[in-house]
């Protein structure tokens, strides 16, 4: 099974996650939102697993720039639509390993995910 990490390669948190994967000899693919669009199926799975309010980065400038009427009406379907239009609003990194979807980066969380390979 392939591990894929979704995000923006020059993001500091992405860099930390990629370094951890490299240091632990984990093979992975990078899906860079600056080069490829967001993946609707992965977004749906992430939102199902974690909720739209966790998948959407509500602390970033992309969220703050959204009109209040859009923010106030946000739901799962709207979150997918907004994220597909502007992938920089998705919390980074979003890591998919087997059936597990992890949001953000934590060395302890990654260690648990890859306990059989790291």
PyMOL commands that set and color helices and strands:
alter all, ss='L'
color gray80, all
select helices_A, chain A and resi 12-23+40-50+52-55+61-65+68-72+76-85+87-89+107-113
alter helices_A, ss='H'
color red, helices_A
select strands_A, chain A and resi 3-7+29-32+94-97+100-103
alter strands_A, ss='S'
color yellow, strands_A
deselect
rebuild
show_as cartoon
